[in-house]
């Protein structure tokens, strides 16, 4: 495993002054926020590299792109974060050799550590999605999870993805917020945070309150999160952006409606209380509830509700093959 990460170790905490400066620079905001979150990101989002998340990653991939062409010999994850999507797809047999890229040096470092622990063949680079530092026609597959909404120029990123793909190569992006889904998710999250942090001020519930310093730090992180989350997407518009960049066989699929309505309050509650209060029984309950509601979404609601209502949008497409003319 190799890496081109040569940047100095990132500062794990952003000051109020840095947060203020980041409001004028989304890319700086992305680096500050994701460097800050890198060490605890997997825990915050219940990310693991076991059967639970392997099944999730491979199911999401198959839902939008099918299983033809697997295993892909080479793949790059754009905006990899801690490597959640790529590493679990590799463990699930979808990908043989991988490369992680992210604008955040901290995230690339964590992703490479995760890959090393798992014994996976992965290299990594700090990379701007609008200027991917790989030659033309390098990869058979490019993937990303919850990355497109962080990129200022999404069409430019699609063009770069198509450039580094081999002719006939595929891209798959998942976990992107829809316009309607993001609206109700944010409102549910804000209400849950307000309710939890105020109710736990009551004497009988103070054991459930995180120290004020930690709550203040979470609030500063939330302020940065509001800056780094640049876009929400209408599925049809996202398809048009990919086609406009030159992709073919473009298809967008949405998921999570009932699962999102429950999931966002649960995740916000978990972020607002001390971690030791979240027992194995609670985590098992939350996971099983998400599974049941996700099944409801797939088997029932996806057949009767407009795709725009669902929280997540996934998109795939391919690079046109080399013309024989």
Protein Blocks (a to p, Z undefined) as FASTA:
>chain_A
ZZfbfbdcddfbdcfklmmmmmmomklmmmmmmmmmmmmmmmmnopacbfklmmmmmmmm
mmmnojnhiacfbacdehklnolmmmmmmmnopafbdcdddfblklmmmmmmmmmmnopa
cddddddfklccbdehkbfbdcdehklmmpmblmlmmmmmmmmpcehiacddehiacfkl
mmmmmmmmmmmmmmmmmmmmpmklmmmpccfklmmmmmmmmmmmmmmmmbccdfklmmmm
mmmnopahiacddehjklmmmmmmmmmmmmmpcfklmcfklmmmmmmmmmmmmmmmmmmm
mmmgcfklpmbdcdddddddddfZZ
